[in-house]
């Protein structure tokens, strides 16, 4: 099988023509999951496919927060299929928030770059090689996927959802001038030490957490590159954007406006 | 300085310049036609900013890409992934 072959061949041997990439670059993908039994095998399969084709060194760290639907069982099967050097299981007892999931995952990450993404298939791994190329291009500290630029976009959003998204993004750009076009997206590549520093600084939760990461990054003078991505809204499971999300988003936005 | 402070400073600066010109402080006496324009200027600017915001958001909503191809590609790959994973012994 192609993926097995690729994982045996040292990734750097195929990168040599580019010359600039040191052989030790490894990309750790952090996948926080909660009730993603349906999606997890698919996202892992797509990740393995993407990395095998591009030849970069990688590992996938699954941080399951005690899902009652058996996500962990599926994750263990995947570990057997793809090997425990590629799939690392670092479960936690209960649901404990995204920021701590990243900290928890990073503790076990051997990569010098960290990729964070959603496990619900809204973020497609095919963009990861583009993230990596972009990062090398400008030696960026962060590369952020963006739905709002170039060929970026969404699938499965109605008009109302688009208006809210564009409106919220517009207000955020005006108030925070963050230097990145997609603040609430969570498909990003970080240098490991940069992510560590940022998580230490961030206090908010949910949507606002992703936004705060970028705002803090700007404060700390980190550089941000952007790659247009297509965002395909949840295929399985329910997408969540209710009144509560909007209120907490606005609260978070104003907090950042007044404090950063 | 926080973003809030930057905004407050900016508004205070523009506001005091506007007020100074209106009352003719610092010996700045504007000709009458200018003063007629100056007095309602903040209201005009507010309306213009509102129009700009609505126009921009409207345009961006209208040009928001619908990634039909990406969705189709994903659906196909999901079928492929399921088949491949079952072959490797994964119990869904």
Interface residues (C-beta under 8 A of the other chain):
Chain A: X37 X38 X41 X42 X45 X46 X49 X74 X77 X78 X81 X121 X124 X148 X151 X152 X153 X154 X155 X156 X157 X159 X162 X163 X165 X166 X167 X169 X170 X175 X176 X177 X230 X231 X232 X235 X256 X257 X258 X259 X260
Chain B: X2 X3 X4 X7 X53 X56 X57 X60 X61 X64 X65 X66 X67 X68 X70 X71 X74 X75 X77 X78 X81 X82 X84 X85 X88 X89 X90 X91 X92
